[in-house]
Amino acid sequence: MKFQVLSIDAWGNQEEGYEWNNWHKVGFIDLSLRDTDQEIIEKMYINGFISNTTGGEVEDDGHNWVIVDKSTRAPVYAIEYGTILN
């Protein structure tokens, strides 16, 4: 399935949490609903959205698979599935 990818500008910090200040559509990515978090990270890398496959994690906010920086927990990208699956 093809999903929209958003670049996230977030405010906040690791202790108090982050809020999305703004987001921009930056492209699309093909994913399977059976893809693991690591497969999502690898596909984000292969498609040029991220520069390496380490240092990031996937969180599900109920509407997006959010790619967060593992060290700061800051959201960096989101893969929007809510408009398709919900």
C-alpha positions, 0 to 999 in steps of 0.5 A: 500500500502507498502511504504519505510521508510527512516531515515533522517540525516539533517543539518540546523536549524528552522530559515533557514531551513533544508537540507537532508544531508543523508538518509537511508532505514530502512524498509517499512510501510503499509499505505492507501492513505486515512490515515490522518496525525495522522494515519500516526504518529500512524502507524509509532509508532506501527511499531517501527519507532518512540517512541511516537505519540506526538511531530511529524507532517507530511509534504508533500514535493511532493515526501515524507511524512516527519515526522518532530520534532514539536518543531524544525521542523527538518525532522526525517523520510520520507515515500517515495511515489513518486516512487510509485504514481508519 
